[in-house]
Amino acid sequence: MSGQETFGTRLRRAMDERGPLCVGIDPHASLLSAWGLNDDIAGLERFTGTVVEALAGSVAVFKPQSAFFERFGSRGVAVLEKAVAELRSAGALVVMDAKRGDIGSTMAAYAETFLHKDSPLFSDALTVSPYLGYGSLKPAVDLARENGAGLFVLALTSNPEGAEVQHAVRGDGRTVAATILGHLAAENAGETPLGSFGAVVGATLGDLSAYDLAVNGPLLAPGIGAQGATSADLPAVFGAAVRNVVPNVSRGVLRHGPDVMGLREAAERFAGEIRVAVEGA
Ligand SMILES: O=c1ccn([C@@H]2O[C@H](COP(=O)(O)O)[C@@H](O)[C@H]2O)c(=O)[nH]1
C-alpha cells in the first residue's frame, strides 16, 4: 500500500466529524410509489438524486443497496455510479451493499468492480459474504488494502434466519460467527485509529456478550427502524464495542421523503438518538 489513507482512518474521522449514522439508499418499489414516483428509471433517478441532495453534505456514511439499482439493469447501475461519485465528492463515505462472495478467482473480479480505484463503482467499502470460506475473500482483502478501501463481512446478520448458519458450532467448539470475528481481528491487528475490515452485526440481535466484538474494526449495524431495533438498543447489543458501531437506517429515514427537509429532519433525529445512546454508554 502506498502511503494513502486507509478506510479505517477515513471512517473514524468521518464518524468524529459527522457522527456514525449510515443512511441506506434502498429504492424499494413501495418507497418510489409512496414518493409519488413511477417504478422506472426516471423514478429511481429522482429518488436517488433527492437523497443525495438532502443528506450528502451532512451524513458520514451511505450504504446504497445495489439490488435495488441492479433490478433496472445497466441504466440502474448508471444511476448507482452517479450517486457513488456525488456522495464521495460531497465528503461522505460509501459502503456498497452488494454482499458479494464466491470462489477466489471470481471474487477477484467482484473486487475489481467495487474496490479498484479505476472502477466507476469504486466504493470506500463493500459488504461481502464469507460463507464460501473466509479465505475465499482474500482477493477482496488484498485489493481493498491496495486501494485504501475496506470490507464489511457478514458475521451476525440482522435477520432471524441467519442464526442457523452463524451460530452453528464448529468442530473446535467455536461458532461460525466467532470464527469470522477472529479473522477480522487478525486483519486489523495493530491498525490505528481503526482497522478497515469490519463486521456486519445486526442491531436486532439482543445480548451478544457471548461474542468478542473487539475486532479493532467497524461494526456495521443494520436493523434500526423498519426491522424493529432502536438507537437505544445499541449499548446493550454492542457493549464496549459501541464506539466502533456504524448504525444503518434505510427505510426509517427514506419514508420521510420526498421532502428534502423531511429527510434531513429524520436523519438528524436518528443521529441525535444515536449520539445520546453512544455517549451515555
Ligand atoms: O444483516 C443485514 C445485512 C444487511 N442488511 C441491509 O441493510 C438494509 C436495512 O434496511 P432497513 O430498511 O433499515 O431495514 C437493507 O439494505 C438490508 O439489505 C440488513 O438489513 N441486515
The ligand as an ORCA input file, in Angstrom:
! r2SCAN-3c Opt
* xyz 0 1
  O     -27.660     -8.258      8.335
  C     -28.027     -7.441      7.493
  C     -27.213     -7.041      6.450
  C     -27.657     -6.075      5.592
  N     -28.880     -5.528      5.716
  C     -29.275     -4.474      4.750
  O     -29.424     -3.245      5.467
  C     -30.553     -2.528      4.973
  C     -31.581     -2.402      6.069
  O     -32.660     -1.646      5.614
  P     -33.829     -1.127      6.598
  O     -34.812     -0.505      5.651
  O     -33.235     -0.116      7.538
  O     -34.388     -2.319      7.291
  C     -31.032     -3.289      3.744
  O     -30.353     -2.779      2.620
  C     -30.580     -4.712      4.007
  O     -30.328     -5.425      2.818
  C     -29.693     -5.926      6.735
  O     -30.836     -5.428      6.899
  N     -29.241     -6.882      7.606
*
